[in-house]
Amino acid sequence: MLGENLVELRKYHNMSQEELADRIGVSRQTLSKYETGESLPDIEKSQALAEVFGVSLDDLVKYKKEENMGLGVPPKGKYIFGMVKVGEKGQIVIPAKARKLFDIKPGDNLIVLGDEGQGIAIIKEKGLMELLGAARKRQ
């Protein structure tokens, strides 16, 4: 996983092995071994790699493309929870991983926002009220 993620991220960022190796302070040969799985970076080099690409260390090491609709490692703080199917009345089931991460519980009020160019967003009512309150204070 780590090696595959490194190759994909490096190519996505249009970096050569030499460039990436220089950025984290290793030789090109060492980086090549990380990518092929012949060796593994220590924790400091792993963290440096995650920072270069703007991804979490956890995703750099454990992210599985095949479990995430074939999409590559997302930027830090961004998530792919999978696909949901819309029911006949427009209902969807929010994936358990998303409910846990965002502390969504039965009975919570969610607000659905939309932008024709960007899509749909869902925010907890409490979160939106806090955001609006903060905006009012700045005025």
BELPEUR-V306528 format. One record per residue. RES is the residue in three letters. SS is DSSP state (a for helix, b for strand, c for the rest). PSI is psi in whole degrees, -180 to 180 (none if undefined). Layout:
BEGIN
res=RES ss=SS psi=PSI
res=RES ss=SS psi=PSI
END
This chain:
BEGIN
res=MET ss=c psi=-50
res=LEU ss=a psi=-48
res=GLY ss=a psi=-46
res=GLU ss=a psi=-42
res=ASN ss=a psi=-40
res=LEU ss=a psi=-47
res=VAL ss=a psi=-48
res=GLU ss=a psi=-45
res=LEU ss=a psi=-41
res=ARG ss=a psi=-45
res=LYS ss=a psi=-40
res=TYR ss=a psi=-37
res=HIS ss=c psi=10
res=ASN ss=c psi=47
res=MET ss=c psi=143
res=SER ss=c psi=166
res=GLN ss=a psi=-38
res=GLU ss=a psi=-47
res=GLU ss=a psi=-47
res=LEU ss=a psi=-43
res=ALA ss=a psi=-44
res=ASP ss=a psi=-40
res=ARG ss=a psi=-31
res=ILE ss=a psi=0
res=GLY ss=c psi=38
res=VAL ss=c psi=171
res=SER ss=c psi=162
res=ARG ss=a psi=-37
res=GLN ss=a psi=-40
res=THR ss=a psi=-44
res=LEU ss=a psi=-40
res=SER ss=a psi=-39
res=LYS ss=a psi=-35
res=TYR ss=a psi=-43
res=GLU ss=a psi=-34
res=THR ss=a psi=-9
res=GLY ss=c psi=7
res=GLU ss=c psi=-30
res=SER ss=c psi=167
res=LEU ss=c psi=144
res=PRO ss=c psi=153
res=ASP ss=c psi=176
res=ILE ss=a psi=-37
res=GLU ss=a psi=-41
res=LYS ss=a psi=-37
res=SER ss=a psi=-44
res=GLN ss=a psi=-40
res=ALA ss=a psi=-42
res=LEU ss=a psi=-45
res=ALA ss=a psi=-42
res=GLU ss=a psi=-41
res=VAL ss=a psi=-41
res=PHE ss=a psi=-8
res=GLY ss=c psi=36
res=VAL ss=c psi=165
res=SER ss=c psi=152
res=LEU ss=a psi=-40
res=ASP ss=a psi=-47
res=ASP ss=a psi=-38
res=LEU ss=a psi=-42
res=VAL ss=a psi=-40
res=LYS ss=a psi=-7
res=TYR ss=c psi=131
res=LYS ss=c psi=113
res=LYS ss=a psi=-42
res=GLU ss=a psi=-21
res=GLU ss=a psi=-3
res=ASN ss=c psi=51
res=MET ss=c psi=27
res=GLY ss=c psi=9
res=LEU ss=c psi=149
res=GLY ss=c psi=179
res=VAL ss=c psi=126
res=PRO ss=c psi=158
res=PRO ss=c psi=156
res=LYS ss=c psi=133
res=GLY ss=c psi=-4
res=LYS ss=c psi=146
res=TYR ss=c psi=151
res=ILE ss=c psi=113
res=PHE ss=c psi=-6
res=GLY ss=c psi=-173
res=MET ss=c psi=146
res=VAL ss=c psi=154
res=LYS ss=c psi=136
res=VAL ss=c psi=128
res=GLY ss=c psi=175
res=GLU ss=c psi=-30
res=LYS ss=c psi=13
res=GLY ss=c psi=4
res=GLN ss=c psi=150
res=ILE ss=c psi=160
res=VAL ss=c psi=121
res=ILE ss=c psi=127
res=PRO ss=c psi=144
res=ALA ss=a psi=-41
res=LYS ss=a psi=-39
res=ALA ss=a psi=-41
res=ARG ss=a psi=-41
res=LYS ss=a psi=-49
res=LEU ss=a psi=-42
res=PHE ss=c psi=11
res=ASP ss=c psi=51
res=ILE ss=c psi=123
res=LYS ss=c psi=159
res=PRO ss=c psi=135
res=GLY ss=c psi=-15
res=ASP ss=c psi=145
res=ASN ss=c psi=130
res=LEU ss=b psi=143
res=ILE ss=b psi=131
res=VAL ss=b psi=121
res=LEU ss=b psi=154
res=GLY ss=b psi=148
res=ASP ss=b psi=122
res=GLU ss=c psi=-29
res=GLY ss=c psi=-27
res=GLN ss=c psi=-30
res=GLY ss=b psi=-156
res=ILE ss=b psi=144
res=ALA ss=b psi=149
res=ILE ss=b psi=131
res=ILE ss=b psi=145
res=LYS ss=b psi=143
res=GLU ss=a psi=-45
res=LYS ss=a psi=-42
res=GLY ss=a psi=-41
res=LEU ss=a psi=-41
res=MET ss=a psi=-40
res=GLU ss=a psi=-41
res=LEU ss=a psi=-45
res=LEU ss=a psi=-40
res=GLY ss=a psi=-43
res=ALA ss=a psi=-38
res=ALA ss=a psi=-39
res=ARG ss=a psi=-38
res=LYS ss=a psi=-32
res=ARG ss=a psi=-18
res=GLN ss=c psi=none
END
